[in-house]
Amino acid sequence: MVNAPRAASGMTVGVADLSELCPGWCTERIDGRLVARRLGTLSDYQLGRGCVDEVAAGSITELVVVCEAQNTLAKRMEVAETVRRGFAGSAA
């Protein structure tokens, strides 16, 4: 439901069902913008290196690309964090 009805406050209500296009994200349209919130949690390491819990976009295509990029970044940062812990553990 991408074209959700508008509430009295001007804010759009309803969830845009883009789960197949943006796996791992909950999406909704708010004031003409598409907003996606990550369903999973990020570590402090990931958050400190550019991963975000929420993204906004002006179109579905932009939102899909940004969510995909964020998913890739989160996966890479997870690997980096594991490597860092491995090296820190071997130095002890």
C-alpha positions in Angstrom: 0.0 0.0 0.0 2.3 2.8 -1.2 -0.4 5.4 -1.7 -1.6 5.6 1.9 -4.4 7.9 3.0 -3.6 11.2 4.6 -4.4 11.9 8.3 -5.9 15.2 9.4 -2.5 16.4 10.6 -1.2 16.1 7.0 0.9 13.1 8.0 0.3 10.0 5.9 -0.9 6.9 7.7 -0.4 3.3 6.6 2.5 1.1 5.8 3.9 0.7 2.3 4.3 -3.0 1.8 7.7 -3.2 0.2 8.9 -6.2 2.2 9.9 -8.1 -0.9 11.9 -5.1 -2.2 13.4 -4.0 1.1 14.0 -7.2 3.1 14.7 -6.5 6.8 13.0 -3.1 6.7 9.5 -1.8 7.7 8.4 0.9 5.3 5.8 3.6 5.4 5.0 6.8 3.6 5.1 10.0 5.7 4.4 13.5 4.3 5.2 12.3 0.7 8.5 10.6 1.7 9.1 6.9 2.0 10.7 6.0 5.3 12.2 2.6 6.1 13.1 1.4 9.6 15.4 -1.5 10.1 13.7 -4.5 11.7 16.9 -5.9 13.2 19.3 -4.2 15.6 22.8 -2.9 14.9 25.8 -3.2 17.1 27.6 -0.1 18.4 30.4 -0.9 16.0 28.0 -0.9 13.0 26.3 2.3 14.1 29.7 4.0 14.6 30.7 3.2 11.0 27.8 4.5 9.0 25.0 2.0 9.4 21.7 3.5 10.3 18.4 2.4 11.7 16.2 4.6 9.5 16.4 5.9 5.9 14.1 8.2 3.9 13.7 8.5 0.1 11.6 10.3 -2.4 10.8 7.3 -4.6 10.5 3.5 -4.2 13.6 3.0 -6.4 15.7 5.3 -4.3 14.5 3.6 -1.1 15.3 0.1 -2.5 18.8 1.2 -3.4 19.5 2.9 -0.1 18.1 -0.1 1.9 20.2 -2.5 -0.2 23.3 -0.4 0.4 22.7 -0.3 4.1 22.1 -4.1 4.2 25.4 -4.6 2.4 27.3 -2.1 4.7 25.8 -3.8 7.8 27.0 -7.2 6.7 30.5 -5.9 5.9 30.7 -4.1 9.2 29.6 -7.3 11.0 32.5 -9.2 9.3 34.9 -6.3 10.3 33.7 -6.4 13.9 34.3 -10.2 14.0 37.8 -9.8 12.6 38.6 -7.0 15.1 37.4 -9.1 18.0 39.5 -12.1 16.7 42.6 -10.0 16.5 41.9 -8.4 19.9 41.4 -11.9 21.4 44.6 -13.3 19.9 46.7 -10.4 21.3 45.7 -11.1 24.8 
